[in-house]
Every structure is written in C-alpha cells, then in structure tokens.
Amino acid sequence: MTLVVQKFGGTSVANLDRIRNVAARVARHVRAGERVCVVLSAMAGHTNQLVDWVMGLDPAHYDPAEYDQVVASGEQVTIGLLAIALARLGIPARSFLGWQAGIRTDDAHGKARIVSIDPTPLRRCLESGIVPVVAGFQGIGPDGRITTLGRGGSDTSAVALAAALGADRCDIFTDVDGVYTTDPRIVPKARKLDRVTYEEMLEMASVGAKVLQTRSVALAMRYKVRVQVLSSFEDLPGTLVVDEDEIVETQLVSGIAYTRDEAKVSVVRVLDRPGVAAAIFGPLAEANINVDMIVQSVSRDGVHTNITFTVSRADLPRAKAILEGLRDAVGFERVDADDGVAKVSVIGVGMRSHAGIAHRMFATLAEKGINIQAISTSEIKISVLIAEEYTELAVRALHAAYGLDRT
C-alpha cells in the first residue's frame, strides 16, 4: 500500500468547515487504499495570537521554554479536531503531539532542529488501519521540555516524518496549487511547473518564494523525499519537487524569484588591510545576522575600501548598532544603510550547461533602465540587488526574456 504524509497549513484548517474539508480529502485517500499520516499547523492567525500574548506579558525577558509551551498549543487544538472529524466520517484516527510521535530535537527553543525520530508509535497506528494526526512545528528537547521549530516548521515536521516512515510521497497542501515560474500576482502569464528539482526549489525558497520552507526542502533533498505542493481548496494537479534524475529535460531557467525583505549596508572608507573583513563580519555572525551579496571596492587612493553587503530588513537596526560599535577598532568613516532595495533572482539547473544566462539578465535590466547595485551567484542562480520600486518591472521583463510566459 502507498504511504503518504499529508501536511495541511494554517489556512487549510482555519475554521471548522475547512477542517471538515481536510477530513473529507484524507478520507478519500484512505478509501482509495492509501495509508495516510497527517501533519497539521495551527489555525491561521492562532500562533500569532499566542505570540502576542507572550509578548504582552514580557516582551524582552521571557523564558524561551515557556514561550514554546504556549505557542505549541495551537497545533494541539487542530489535531484533536481533525481526529474527531475523521471519526465522524468512519475513518479511525488518533492525534499525536510532537513528542508522542517520537520527534526529538535539540534545546534551541523557538528555532529547534530535529535530532531524531522514532516512528514506532506512528507505524503501529498505520498498521492497525488508524490515521495518525500529528502536530507539526514541535518536538521534545533533551531536557524533556516542549520545543518549536520556528516559523514554517510544520513543513519540516512533515518531510522529516515522511523520511522516517519511508513514505512514498509527502503532500504539502497550501493556499496555492503548486510552484509557479514567478509570482502570478505580478505576472499573470506565470506557468505552474509540473516538476522542479530540489536544488531549484531550495534556491527559490531562499530568495523569497514562500511556497515551501527552506529547511524542509533541504531535508527532502538530503533524504530524497518526493514532495508535492498542491491546493487544499481545489482538486488540481500540483508540482512535484524531485531529484534532478526524475526530470527528463531540464529547463534553461525554471523561475524568477524576488524578495523585498532586504537592506543594503555600506561600510565606507575602511582601511584596506588583512583581517578587516573578518573584523566586520565576525561580530555580525556572532549576533546571528546573516549576510549576503558582499561587494568590496577599493578607492582610488589604494589605502581605503568600501564594503557593501545585504542583511534582512529585520536585522538592519541591530547590524547598524554593531557596526557603529566597531568604528574605532576597525577604522572606517561611516556606515550607510538603505532598506529601499529588493533582490531579484533567475533560477534554473539548466544554467550549469548553458552560457549567456547572466548576460541576458543584465542586458534585459539595462534595457529597462534598472541599475544593478550588487550581484551574487551560485551554480544554478544569479541574484541582483536593485531599487525596490523597480521590482515588478524587473520580474516581468526577466520572465518574458527567458521565455517563461504562458503560451
């Protein structure tokens, strides 16, 4: 029998009618002869409410373990309700909190990582013809305390459980019906992809595409879990995220992604000497501030250099404060910051074997009068930093330039 892990997000279980809809969908799969393990998020907006309650009591000094105890409660509600809804349809079901499902994590409360899974309780359930309904986003730490995996953690829970159970597929049900070549709200001609590689999906997730959480894609790639993204609200084919070997003919470019969650930081007139980059980026790393798109330009005097890089907008105030504290020790004139920027990326495994991808990107942006402020690349991705007001123009132009418009 086919074994499928099905994950439903917050919008899919936002109210009782939608929970009934999820129960009916699960029941159809069970009656078709599949074994199904379900992973759920909390109701849409509920986790935010729980976080707000914690912050309302103590916004700065709360115990992270108690924070997890509070915010993990949202999933407890939805798994119990779905088990009840399934039973009403004649489908035996049992709810499991993360720790009851054998999900063990490290002790990094609020952003824990899964260390191991003992799927024995879930296997017993499945072998008995019972549908396990598991709380996503959570596990149990080494000290026996409840932990949460961070935002989007239910995707990670689902993929990890699929790997542990040896599932044939992990279906991620969301409010979109698959992975598109770009955001259809910006480009109406965007096409839904039948299949996309793990690497492409990982790059898309890391540069703004919010269909899947980055950690879940990395986990799927590591354990070769076939993931399908599809809609909770329509019976339409979704997008399969698979190994490159499963795609007969790879596209030159699979998609255009963007994110407005960027800020540019420039450290101006730094003394150009060995160790200066480490002196700047070391303290940022210690503060868990991720840095991207680094550009260094030496001034005409040959003595000074400007170092420009990007951070997330949320991290900009902390990054500026840390850098200002380094002024005397490192030796630079000033720190400039600009949060009116966006990152636009061209992604495709076909880049490995084709030349001219970057040239087409740069030429297309130049034709539209869009200035490039920074560039970063990987084997299958080229990203550029541009002024935020040009984001939609850039996305539309690049989507057309690489022949991605729906025909």
C-alpha positions, 0 to 999 in steps of 0.5 A: 500500500502507498504511504503518504504524509499529508501536511495541511497549513494554517489556512487549510484548517482555519475554521471548522468547515475547512477542517471538515474539508481536510477530513473529507480529502484524507478520507478519500485517500484512505478509501482509495487504499492509501495509508495516510499520516497527517501533519497539521499547523495551527489555525491561521492567525492562532500562533500569532495570537499566542505570540502576542500574548507572550509578548504582552506579558514580557516582551524582552525577558521571557523564558524561551521554554515557556514561550514554546509551551504556549505557542505549541498549543495551537497545533494541539487544538487542530489535531484533536479536531481533525481526529474527531472529524475523521471519526465522524466520517468512519475513518479511525484516527488518533492525534499525536503531539510532537513528542508522542510521535517520537520527534526529538530535537535539540534545546534551541527553543523557538528555532529547534532542529530535529535530532531524531525520530522514532516512528514506532508509535506512528507505524503501529497506528498505520498498521492497525488501519488508524490515521495518525494526526500529528502536530507539526512545528514541535518536538521534545528537547533533551531536557524533556521540555516542549520545543518549536521549530520556528516559523514554517516548521510544520513543513519540516515536521512533515518531510522529516516524518515522511523520511522516517516512515519511508513514505512514498510521497509527502503532500504539502497542501497550501493556499496555492496549487503548486510552484509557479515560474514567478509570482502570478500576482505580478505576472499573470502569464506565470506557468505552474511547473509540473516538476522542479528539482530540489536544488531549484526549489531550495534556491527559490525558497531562499530568495523569497518564494514562500511556497515551501520552507527552506529547511524542509526542502533541504531535508527532502533533498538530503533524504530524497523525499518526493514532495508535492505542493498542491491546493487544499481548496481545489482538486488540481494537479500540483508540482512535484519537487524531485531529484534532478534524475526524475526530470527528463529535460531540464529547463534553461531557467525554471523561475524568477524569484524576488524578495523585498525583505532586504537592506543594503549596508555600506561600510565606507572608507575602511582601511584596506588591510588583512583581517578587516573583513573578518573584523566586520563580519565576525561580530555580525555572525556572532549576533546571528545576522546573516549576510549576503551579496558582499561587494568590496571596492577599493578607492582610488587612493589604494589605502581605503575600501568600501564594503557593501553587503545585504542583511534582512530588513529585520536585522538592519537596526541591530547590524547598524548598532554593531557596526557603529560599535566597531568604528574605532577598532576597525577604522572606517568613516561611516556606515550607510544603510538603505532598506529601499532595495529588493533582490531579484533572482533567475533560477534554473539547473539548466544554467550549469550547461548553458552560457549567456544566462547572466548576460541576458539578465543584465542586458534585459535590466539595462534595457529597462533602465534598472541599475544593478547595485550588487550581484551574487551567484551560485551554480544554478542562480544569479541574484541582483540587488536593485531599487525596490520600486523597480521590482515588478518591472524587473520580474516581468521583463526577466520572465518574458526574456527567458521565455517563461510566459504562458503560451 
